[in-house]
Amino acid sequence: MTTPAPDALLFDVFGTLVDWRGSLLDVATEVAGAGGADADWALLVDDWRRAYQPALDAVRAAPGWRDLDAVHRDTLTDVCRRHGVVLPDSARATLVQAWHRLRPWPDVREGLARLRRVSRTATLSNGHVSLLVDLLRVADLRVDAPLSAQLAGSYKPDPATYRRAVELLGCEPGRTAMVAAHAGDLVAAADVGLRPVFVRRPAEWGPAGGEEPPSGLDGLLVADDLGHLATLLGA
């Protein structure tokens, strides 16, 4: 059975549309090969990602706003220190810039194209706008608008980020869906009236797997990938 398509679909990016772990691990391995650094790169990349949300929460609690490149530089420096890894500035810059060119999951390009037939599509990412533009161009992904938490001067899961995206698209919250592979993102979006759509990404954390859908969330739609979601929405 299909369900009526919303007026707009907002997509989380890191983990939902793109494979951050596999992409960063490839770059980290290249950096190690070029510079001779030795580390458990899978563990380092995972710890770098784990530092992401606490660092964003700290930015939200402090005066001013800093973009994701600045946050990633700081967290990478801290993670390397904790792992006893010494990288030259050029290698650290390469790793930070790798977030601008992450690989999409295999279903994403075609899935987005199908979903654009029935709904407006936009990102809603903690990545700043210039990062998202780079990523979408490199990955050859097409959406109607590269929206970012930057446009609300904050980071998800601040309710203002979801409200600002809906406002910019000229849609009603109840006619807008948040699409994510992360339960917390969907719970926060649902709290301000957006429809929650969970996409399974079982390979997001490599052998550790991916997240499970949130429990007890009214109106939750669960899809195996974007192609499945397109079918569920009649695209």
Phi, psi and chi 1 to 4 in degrees:
 res  aa     phi    psi   chi1   chi2   chi3   chi4
   1 MET       -  145.6  -66.6 -178.9   62.5      -
   2 THR   -99.6  160.5   61.3      -      -      -
   3 THR  -121.2  148.2 -171.6      -      -      -
   4 PRO   -56.8  134.8  -24.3   34.3      -      -
   5 ALA   -72.2  140.6      -      -      -      -
   6 PRO   -72.3  167.1   27.6  -33.7      -      -
   7 ASP   -65.9  -33.3  -67.4  -20.9      -      -
   8 ALA  -144.3  146.7      -      -      -      -
   9 LEU  -119.1  122.7  -67.0  161.0      -      -
  10 LEU  -102.2  129.8  -60.6  173.0      -      -
  11 PHE  -112.8  123.8  -67.4   89.5      -      -
  12 ASP   -61.2  154.0  172.4   62.5      -      -
  13 VAL  -110.2  -60.5  174.0      -      -      -
  14 PHE   -70.6  109.3  -56.0  125.8      -      -
  15 GLY   100.0  -33.9      -      -      -      -
  16 THR   -87.5  -50.0  -57.2      -      -      -
  17 LEU   -98.7  -30.5  -61.5 -174.9      -      -
  18 VAL  -128.6  152.5  -63.0      -      -      -
  19 ASP   -90.7   86.2  175.2   12.9      -      -
  20 TRP   -64.5  -40.3   59.0  -95.4      -      -
  21 ARG   -68.4  -52.3 -173.6 -179.7 -169.8  -88.1
  22 GLY   -61.7  -39.8      -      -      -      -
  23 SER   -65.7  -47.7  -57.7      -      -      -
  24 LEU   -68.0  -35.3  -67.8  175.2      -      -
  25 LEU   -64.3  -38.8 -170.5   52.1      -      -
  26 ASP   -62.1  -44.3  -75.5  -10.1      -      -
  27 VAL   -67.9  -41.8  174.7      -      -      -
  28 ALA   -60.8  -39.8      -      -      -      -
  29 THR   -65.7  -39.7  -56.9      -      -      -
  30 GLU   -63.8  -42.2  -69.1  173.3    9.8      -
  31 VAL   -62.4  -41.5  164.9      -      -      -
  32 ALA   -64.2  -42.4      -      -      -      -
  33 GLY   -64.2  -36.8      -      -      -      -
  34 ALA   -76.0  -33.9      -      -      -      -
  35 GLY  -107.5   -5.7      -      -      -      -
  36 GLY    77.9    9.9      -      -      -      -
  37 ALA   -71.7  145.2      -      -      -      -
  38 ASP  -120.5  128.0 -175.1   27.9      -      -
  39 ALA  -165.7  164.2      -      -      -      -
  40 ASP   -82.3   90.8 -176.6  -22.5      -      -
  41 TRP   -67.1  -32.8  -67.3  107.3      -      -
  42 ALA   -63.1  -43.9      -      -      -      -
  43 LEU   -66.5  -40.1 -177.9   58.2      -      -
  44 LEU   -64.4  -45.3 -170.8  146.3      -      -
  45 VAL   -62.1  -42.3  164.2      -      -      -
  46 ASP   -62.7  -42.8  -72.7  -10.8      -      -
  47 ASP   -67.2  -33.7  -77.4   -9.4      -      -
  48 TRP   -62.7  -43.5 -169.8   17.5      -      -
  49 ARG   -67.0  -37.9  175.0   63.6  167.4  168.7
  50 ARG   -64.6  -26.6  -69.3 -172.4 -175.7  100.0
  51 ALA   -76.7   -9.9      -      -      -      -
  52 TYR   -61.9  -59.5  172.3   90.9      -      -
  53 GLN   -67.0  -43.5 -165.3   59.5   54.2      -
  54 PRO   -58.3  -36.7  -26.6   35.9      -      -
  55 ALA   -67.3  -39.9      -      -      -      -
  56 LEU   -66.7  -38.2  -61.9 -171.7      -      -
  57 ASP   -62.2  -36.8  -68.0  -18.2      -      -
  58 ALA   -67.0  -37.7      -      -      -      -
  59 VAL   -63.7  -43.3  171.5      -      -      -
  60 ARG   -61.1  -33.2  -70.2  172.4   53.2 -155.8
  61 ALA   -83.4  -10.1      -      -      -      -
  62 ALA  -105.1  160.2      -      -      -      -
  63 PRO   -64.7  148.0  -17.5   30.0      -      -
  64 GLY    78.8 -175.9      -      -      -      -
  65 TRP  -142.0  142.4 -175.8   84.6      -      -
  66 ARG  -126.6  141.8  -57.3  172.0   69.7 -130.8
  67 ASP   -78.6  171.5   70.6   27.9      -      -
  68 LEU   -68.5  -28.7 -159.8   57.7      -      -
  69 ASP   -61.3  -44.5  -75.9  -11.4      -      -
  70 ALA   -63.3  -42.4      -      -      -      -
  71 VAL   -62.8  -44.6  172.5      -      -      -
  72 HIS   -64.6  -36.7  -80.2  150.8      -      -
  73 ARG   -60.9  -45.8  -78.8 -166.7  -66.3  -89.6
  74 ASP   -65.3  -45.9  -70.6  -11.1      -      -
  75 THR   -69.8  -34.2   53.1      -      -      -
  76 LEU   -64.8  -42.0  178.7   59.4      -      -
  77 THR   -59.2  -43.9  -63.4      -      -      -
  78 ASP   -67.2  -43.9 -179.3   62.6      -      -
  79 VAL   -65.2  -42.2  168.1      -      -      -
  80 CYS   -61.6  -40.6  -74.9      -      -      -
  81 ARG   -61.4  -45.2  178.1 -174.1   55.5   78.3
  82 ARG   -65.5  -30.3  -71.3 -168.0  -81.3  113.8
  83 HIS   -90.3   -1.5  -78.0 -101.5      -      -
  84 GLY    68.2   30.5      -      -      -      -
  85 VAL  -104.2  128.6  174.8      -      -      -
  86 VAL  -107.9  117.5  177.8      -      -      -
  87 LEU  -119.3  140.3  -69.3  174.8      -      -
  88 PRO   -66.5  160.6   22.3  -31.2      -      -
  89 ASP   -55.6  -38.5  -69.3  -15.0      -      -
  90 SER   -64.7  -37.5   59.3      -      -      -
  91 ALA   -69.5  -40.2      -      -      -      -
  92 ARG   -65.4  -38.5  -78.6 -176.2  -77.3  143.5
  93 ALA   -63.8  -38.4      -      -      -      -
  94 THR   -62.9  -41.9  -64.2      -      -      -
  95 LEU   -66.9  -40.9  -78.7  165.2      -      -
  96 VAL   -63.6  -42.8  169.1      -      -      -
  97 GLN   -69.7  -19.0  -77.9  -60.5  -54.3      -
  98 ALA   -61.6  -25.1      -      -      -      -
  99 TRP   -65.7  -16.4  -72.4   87.5      -      -
 100 HIS   -84.8   -7.1  -69.1 -120.8      -      -
 101 ARG  -141.6   43.6   53.2 -177.9 -171.4  -85.7
 102 LEU   -73.1  146.5  -56.4  173.5      -      -
 103 ARG   -75.1  138.7  -71.1 -168.3  -56.8  -88.5
 104 PRO   -75.9  154.1   28.9  -34.4      -      -
 105 TRP   -63.2  152.4  -63.7  111.5      -      -
 106 PRO   -58.8  -27.0  -24.7   34.0      -      -
 107 ASP   -86.6   -8.9   59.4  -80.5      -      -
 108 VAL   -74.2  -45.9  168.3      -      -      -
 109 ARG   -59.6  -50.8 -166.1  171.8  -66.7  119.8
 110 GLU   -69.2  -38.6 -179.2 -179.4   -6.3      -
 111 GLY   -61.8  -43.1      -      -      -      -
 112 LEU   -63.0  -40.4  -74.7  175.1      -      -
 113 ALA   -61.1  -42.2      -      -      -      -
 114 ARG   -66.8  -42.3  -70.6  176.1   60.4 -171.0
 115 LEU   -68.3  -27.9  -70.7  163.9      -      -
 116 ARG   -66.7  -16.9  -72.0 -173.8   71.4 -115.0
 117 ARG   -72.2  -23.3  -59.8  171.9 -169.1  164.0
 118 VAL  -118.2  -15.3  -64.9      -      -      -
 119 SER  -146.4  155.7  -59.0      -      -      -
 120 ARG   -66.2  145.2  -62.4 -179.8 -176.6 -179.6
 121 THR  -127.0  141.0   59.3      -      -      -
 122 ALA  -153.6  150.3      -      -      -      -
 123 THR   -75.7  156.5   58.7      -      -      -
 124 LEU  -141.7   92.2  179.8   51.7      -      -
 125 SER  -124.1  157.0  172.0      -      -      -
 126 ASN   -76.9  -11.6  -75.9  -32.6      -      -
 127 GLY   -66.3  140.0      -      -      -      -
 128 HIS   -72.6  167.3   44.5  -67.1      -      -
 129 VAL   -60.2  -45.0  172.4      -      -      -
 130 SER   -64.3  -36.2   65.4      -      -      -
 131 LEU   -62.3  -45.6 -177.2  157.3      -      -
 132 LEU   -64.4  -39.5  -67.2  173.4      -      -
 133 VAL   -61.8  -44.4  169.2      -      -      -
 134 ASP   -60.7  -48.0  -72.4  -14.5      -      -
 135 LEU   -63.0  -45.1 -168.5  154.3      -      -
 136 LEU   -64.6  -38.0  -67.6  169.0      -      -
 137 ARG   -67.7  -47.0  -75.4  172.8   58.3   85.4
 138 VAL   -64.9  -41.0  169.0      -      -      -
 139 ALA   -82.5   -6.9      -      -      -      -
 140 ASP    58.0   49.0 -168.5   24.5      -      -
 141 LEU  -107.4  137.1  -57.7 -179.9      -      -
 142 ARG  -115.8  122.7 -173.1  176.0  179.3 -172.3
 143 VAL  -131.3  167.1  -65.8      -      -      -
 144 ASP   -77.8  -25.4  -64.6  -46.4      -      -
 145 ALA  -155.1  130.2      -      -      -      -
 146 PRO   -87.4   82.3   30.7  -30.8      -      -
 147 LEU   -87.3  146.0  -59.4 -174.8      -      -
 148 SER  -136.7  153.4  162.7      -      -      -
 149 ALA   -59.1  -23.1      -      -      -      -
 150 GLN   -53.5  -33.7  178.1 -175.2   16.8      -
 151 LEU   -70.6  -13.4  -60.2  171.9      -      -
 152 ALA  -105.1    1.6      -      -      -      -
 153 GLY    64.8   31.2      -      -      -      -
 154 SER  -151.0 -163.9 -172.8      -      -      -
 155 TYR  -138.1  149.0  -77.1  113.7      -      -
 156 LYS   -60.5  144.0  -64.0 -172.5  -66.3 -179.1
 157 PRO   -97.5   30.5   35.4  -36.1      -      -
 158 ASP   -57.4  126.3 -175.6  -16.3      -      -
 159 PRO   -54.4  -28.9  -24.8   33.8      -      -
 160 ALA   -62.0  -30.0      -      -      -      -
 161 THR   -66.6  -41.4   61.4      -      -      -
 162 TYR   -71.1  -42.9  -54.9   96.7      -      -
 163 ARG   -62.5  -40.3  -66.1 -168.0 -178.3  105.0
 164 ARG   -65.2  -41.2 -179.3   61.4  172.0  154.8
 165 ALA   -62.5  -44.3      -      -      -      -
 166 VAL   -63.1  -42.4  171.4      -      -      -
 167 GLU   -61.1  -44.9  175.3 -171.2    3.6      -
 168 LEU   -65.5  -31.0  -71.4  169.7      -      -
 169 LEU   -83.7   -9.2  -71.1  176.8      -      -
 170 GLY    69.9   31.6      -      -      -      -
 171 CYS  -115.0  164.4  -61.8      -      -      -
 172 GLU   -87.9  144.3  -65.0  -64.9  -34.9      -
 173 PRO   -54.5  -42.1  -26.7   35.0      -      -
 174 GLY   -69.0  -14.8      -      -      -      -
 175 ARG  -106.2   15.6  -66.2  -70.3  -54.2  159.6
 176 THR  -123.5  138.5  -55.7      -      -      -
 177 ALA  -114.9  142.0      -      -      -      -
 178 MET  -100.0  124.4 -176.9   70.4 -148.2      -
 179 VAL  -110.0  120.2 -177.2      -      -      -
 180 ALA  -154.2  158.0      -      -      -      -
 181 ALA   -98.5   12.3      -      -      -      -
 182 HIS  -127.7  125.6  -49.5  117.8      -      -
 183 ALA   -60.2  -43.1      -      -      -      -
 184 GLY   -61.5  -37.6      -      -      -      -
 185 ASP   -61.8  -43.1 -157.1   -7.2      -      -
 186 LEU   -71.9  -37.3  -64.1 -177.0      -      -
 187 VAL   -62.7  -44.1  169.7      -      -      -
 188 ALA   -65.0  -40.5      -      -      -      -
 189 ALA   -66.7  -41.7      -      -      -      -
 190 ALA   -64.7  -31.2      -      -      -      -
 191 ASP   -63.2  -23.6  -77.9  -14.9      -      -
 192 VAL  -106.1   13.6  -62.6      -      -      -
 193 GLY   100.0    2.3      -      -      -      -
 194 LEU   -79.1  152.8  -83.8   67.6      -      -
 195 ARG   -79.8  129.2  -64.9  167.3   56.3 -178.1
 196 PRO   -89.6  131.5   29.5  -30.9      -      -
 197 VAL  -128.1  118.5  177.0      -      -      -
 198 PHE  -100.2  129.6 -175.5   86.1      -      -
 199 VAL  -112.0  126.2  175.7      -      -      -
 200 ARG   -73.2  133.0  -62.5 -174.4 -172.8  -83.9
 201 ARG  -132.2   77.0  -67.0  -60.6 -177.6 -160.5
 202 PRO   -65.5  -15.1   22.4  -33.1      -      -
 203 ALA  -102.4    8.0      -      -      -      -
 204 GLU   -56.1  -46.5  179.9  179.5    1.1      -
 205 TRP  -101.2   28.2  -73.5   85.8      -      -
 206 GLY    63.0 -132.4      -      -      -      -
 207 PRO   -60.4  -23.2  -22.5   32.6      -      -
 208 ALA   -76.0  -11.2      -      -      -      -
 209 GLY    83.1 -164.6      -      -      -      -
 210 GLY  -121.3 -179.3      -      -      -      -
 211 GLU   -76.0  160.1  -69.7 -168.7   32.0      -
 212 GLU   -98.6  156.6  -70.3  -62.3  -43.9      -
 213 PRO   -59.9  150.7  -17.8   29.0      -      -
 214 PRO   -66.9  146.6   24.5  -32.8      -      -
 215 SER   -95.0  148.8   58.7      -      -      -
 216 GLY    70.8   22.5      -      -      -      -
 217 LEU   -99.4  116.6 -158.1   56.5      -      -
 218 ASP   -61.0  135.9  -70.3  -17.1      -      -
 219 GLY    73.4   13.4      -      -      -      -
 220 LEU   -65.0  132.1  176.2   67.5      -      -
 221 LEU  -110.6  132.3 -174.4   64.3      -      -
 222 VAL  -118.4  129.5  177.7      -      -      -
 223 ALA  -127.2  149.2      -      -      -      -
 224 ASP   -76.4  -29.0  -66.6  -28.0      -      -
 225 ASP  -166.4 -175.9   57.2   29.7      -      -
 226 LEU   -71.7  -29.7  -69.1 -162.1      -      -
 227 GLY   -63.9  -43.3      -      -      -      -
 228 HIS   -62.6  -42.2 -176.0 -152.8      -      -
 229 LEU   -60.8  -43.2  177.0   59.6      -      -
 230 ALA   -58.6  -41.2      -      -      -      -
 231 THR   -64.9  -42.3  -62.8      -      -      -
 232 LEU   -62.2  -30.5  -69.0  174.8      -      -
 233 LEU   -95.5    6.7  -63.1 -179.2      -      -
 234 GLY    76.0   24.0      -      -      -      -
 235 ALA   -90.5      -      -      -      -      -
